[in-house]
Amino acid sequence: MFKHQHPYQPFIQKDTTKLIVGTLPPPRFSTGELLEKDVDFCYGSYYNSLWLFIDKIHNLGLRYDNSQEAINERKQFLIEYKIGVCDIVESTERQKIDASDLGMQNIVLRDVIGYLKQYPSIKTLLFTGGNSKNGPEYFFRKHIKNYNIKLELVSNEIPRIHQFVLPVRSSAVETSNRTIKTVSLTSGSGAANISISKIPLYKQLKAKNPNFNTFDFRVMQYSEYF
């Protein structure tokens, strides 16, 4: 059994307004066996593509290698745009050493609600995937049951949007409520390409432009939130 420990602590600043919430990086990031184009940082897998989407949206010209410069470029972007990262899985065990969400067992979750209380500027959670089993939204729904919090549907269009009320104690006797929005973005993994191809909007755009692809679809979707 392989113990898959998340290699990175949450990356959050005092003025962070949006928080990216995924599961955890592929095992090679925990064992230090990075590929040539991997970056040793959150969402550093070249094949996850999140940073490729962000790079395309902002024309950043990011580096894709194991250098400290590549890490610094990503941190600088997150700080400038007040975006943080707090994946929800702290650790898991795997029979097979791969990045499959379904292959996770004995899962230990991070206290995302605790981080939201610690950083009151956060208004939006960006899930890098929907409510499929062992995805970030799936785990978050399990997590908030411990706090008696429920997600309220705002929009059922892709990406689906929910909101929830986070009670925040402002004094010994008073409480003030804070509304947090969640956005379930289409996953950046290659496995999501099949589901994208079935989305009506994607089919419409593909019919108008045969060169339009699943990468373009994600860039279009992500651009509203990044």
Helices and strands as residue ranges (DSSP letters): E 2-5, E 18-21, H 27-31, H 50-58, H 68-80, E 83-85, E 89-94, E 105-109, H 112-118, E 124-127, H 136-145, E 152-155, E 160-169, E 175-184, G 190-192, H 193-197, H 200-208, H 214-222
